[in-house]
């Protein structure tokens, strides 16, 4: 088991509503990631699922049972926190065994479960060491082992990798993905790091100011964001958004005036948009040097050379508070203040209305995935 349903869940602190009527169904065995900026309500939502925060309204249902009034220990969940919260005077064995001892399990059961969890997490040679003798990644694995021995229906992770350095975070992402496949358990993971979300999730839940902005598979959110918030949050560097005006619609899509050029985007038209001010979205990695379906001349003000990639930042007239960003292969020769021509292909572009809602793109995600494979 391990099915979870959130039904119009609300959380208020005094007069402030931080979670605003969230509805979500999580299937057994799914790896779901809650992602969003600080203050969007993702950790509060996780804590309500865990029973560490009371819901102000709505229902939390686990395996068909309403659990709003159940204590955390009775919900069939286990939670891994950002801080390892290990007992420094206890060995790795005793830290992992602690919840079993609280439950009154026999020594044989404890040893069996701890050794099984340690083997899964590659900690079997560390069981007699104390946390102070371990690396950050090993300590986090001990915290995960303490959750595994409880054999929960649902694992909850609250930014468990944020205290680790970059290389350890990458290693632990792989470890957690492997662990999910091995256990087949339902996992709900909170992070502000979209790289963690994109690389680990079966589905991503993007939260914005207490609302769900969009739910979908990682590539679905990348290629078909529902709105400008998701478009700007998913992808690094974030999507460029440029003001354009609609000049007409046809069976081919929506035609806009871009930088004095006519560009027809393959999106589903809407009635009454001719003459409307819209936003054209283009991801930095989809811009190329040279001509495209539409072109523009830029003079980079900042150039970052990362080896595999070169990232150029440009200040466009009328957009002094935001950067236009271009991601190019690392071998490309671009320099600060030297004008270059870049091109956009219509098939790579997104289109949003004045309220920030996306026009439906005419792309086949399955075909894109097959091409990438």
MOVEN-V470686 format. One record per residue. RES is the residue in one letter. NEAR is the number of other ideal C-beta (glycine too) atoms within 10 Angstrom. Layout:
res:RES near:NEAR
res:RES near:NEAR
This chain:
res:X near:12
res:X near:21
res:X near:17
res:X near:22
res:X near:16
res:X near:22
res:X near:16
res:X near:12
res:X near:24
res:X near:16
res:X near:22
res:X near:14
res:X near:11
res:X near:5
res:X near:5
res:X near:8
res:X near:16
res:X near:18
res:X near:27
res:X near:16
res:X near:15
res:X near:21
res:X near:12
res:X near:18
res:X near:12
res:X near:22
res:X near:12
res:X near:14
res:X near:16
res:X near:19
res:X near:21
res:X near:22
res:X near:25
res:X near:27
res:X near:24
res:X near:28
res:X near:13
res:X near:7
res:X near:13
res:X near:23
res:X near:23
res:X near:25
res:X near:21
res:X near:19
res:X near:28
res:X near:20
res:X near:18
res:X near:23
res:X near:25
res:X near:19
res:X near:20
res:X near:14
res:X near:17
res:X near:10
res:X near:21
res:X near:14
res:X near:14
res:X near:17
res:X near:13
res:X near:22
res:X near:15
res:X near:21
res:X near:16
res:X near:8
res:X near:10
res:X near:12
res:X near:19
res:X near:15
res:X near:10
res:X near:14
res:X near:8
res:X near:16
res:X near:13
res:X near:10
res:X near:22
res:X near:19
res:X near:23
res:X near:23
res:X near:24
res:X near:23
res:X near:15
res:X near:17
res:X near:13
res:X near:20
res:X near:11
res:X near:21
res:X near:11
res:X near:8
res:X near:10
res:X near:15
res:X near:17
res:X near:28
res:X near:20
res:X near:17
res:X near:24
res:X near:29
res:X near:24
res:X near:17
res:X near:17
res:X near:20
res:X near:11
res:X near:10
res:X near:12
res:X near:7
res:X near:16
res:X near:9
res:X near:10
res:X near:8
res:X near:14
res:X near:20
res:X near:14
res:X near:14
res:X near:20
res:X near:25
res:X near:16
res:X near:14
res:X near:23
res:X near:22
res:X near:11
res:X near:18
res:X near:21
res:X near:11
res:X near:22
res:X near:14
res:X near:9
res:X near:19
res:X near:18
res:X near:10
res:X near:15
res:X near:16
res:X near:19
res:X near:9
res:X near:12
res:X near:18
res:X near:11
res:X near:15
res:X near:16
res:X near:18
res:X near:21
res:X near:28
res:X near:28
res:X near:25
res:X near:22
res:X near:24
res:X near:25
res:X near:24
res:X near:21
res:X near:23
res:X near:24
res:X near:19
res:X near:12
res:X near:19
res:X near:18
res:X near:25
res:X near:24
res:X near:24
res:X near:27
res:X near:21
res:X near:19
res:X near:24
res:X near:23
res:X near:14
res:X near:14
res:X near:17
res:X near:11
res:X near:7
res:X near:9
res:X near:17
res:X near:19
res:X near:15
res:X near:13
res:X near:20
res:X near:16
res:X near:11
res:X near:19
res:X near:24
res:X near:15
res:X near:11
res:X near:18
res:X near:19
res:X near:10
res:X near:9
res:X near:15
res:X near:9
res:X near:21
res:X near:26
res:X near:25
res:X near:25
res:X near:26
res:X near:26
res:X near:24
res:X near:17
res:X near:16
res:X near:21
res:X near:12
res:X near:24
res:X near:25
res:X near:19
res:X near:15
res:X near:21
res:X near:23
res:X near:15
res:X near:18
res:X near:28
res:X near:25
res:X near:27
res:X near:26
res:X near:17
res:X near:15
res:X near:22
res:X near:15
res:X near:21
res:X near:21
res:X near:21
res:X near:17
res:X near:20
res:X near:16
res:X near:18
res:X near:15
res:X near:16
res:X near:27
res:X near:20
res:X near:19
res:X near:18
res:X near:25
res:X near:19
res:X near:18
res:X near:20
res:X near:19
res:X near:23
res:X near:25
res:X near:16
res:X near:26
res:X near:26
res:X near:18
res:X near:13
res:X near:17
res:X near:17
res:X near:23
res:X near:26
res:X near:19
res:X near:18
res:X near:12
res:X near:23
res:X near:12
res:X near:21
res:X near:15
res:X near:15
res:X near:18
res:X near:9
res:X near:5
res:X near:13
res:X near:21
res:X near:25
res:X near:19
res:X near:27
res:X near:15
res:X near:23
res:X near:14
res:X near:7
res:X near:13
res:X near:12
res:X near:22
res:X near:18
res:X near:26
res:X near:16
res:X near:21
res:X near:12
res:X near:20
res:X near:14
res:X near:6
res:X near:9
res:X near:18
res:X near:13
res:X near:9
res:X near:14
res:X near:12
res:X near:20
res:X near:20
res:X near:22
res:X near:24
res:X near:24
res:X near:21
res:X near:21
res:X near:17
res:X near:18
res:X near:22
res:X near:18
res:X near:16
res:X near:9
res:X near:11
res:X near:21
res:X near:17
res:X near:23
res:X near:15
res:X near:19
res:X near:10
res:X near:19
res:X near:14
res:X near:23
res:X near:13
res:X near:12
res:X near:17
res:X near:13
res:X near:12
res:X near:9
res:X near:7
res:X near:8
res:X near:16
res:X near:19
res:X near:19
res:X near:27
res:X near:18
res:X near:19
res:X near:16
res:X near:14
res:X near:5
res:X near:7
res:X near:14
res:X near:8
res:X near:6
res:X near:12
res:X near:19
res:X near:21
res:X near:21
res:X near:26
res:X near:18
res:X near:20
res:X near:10
res:X near:11
res:X near:9
res:X near:16
res:X near:9
res:X near:19
res:X near:10
res:X near:11
res:X near:8
res:X near:11
res:X near:9
res:X near:19
res:X near:13
res:X near:22
res:X near:14
res:X near:24
res:X near:14
res:X near:20
res:X near:12
res:X near:19
res:X near:27
res:X near:23
res:X near:24
res:X near:22
res:X near:17
res:X near:10
res:X near:7
res:X near:15
res:X near:11
res:X near:20
res:X near:19
res:X near:13
res:X near:21
res:X near:12
res:X near:14
res:X near:11
res:X near:15
res:X near:9
res:X near:9
res:X near:13
res:X near:12
res:X near:9
res:X near:8
res:X near:7
res:X near:5
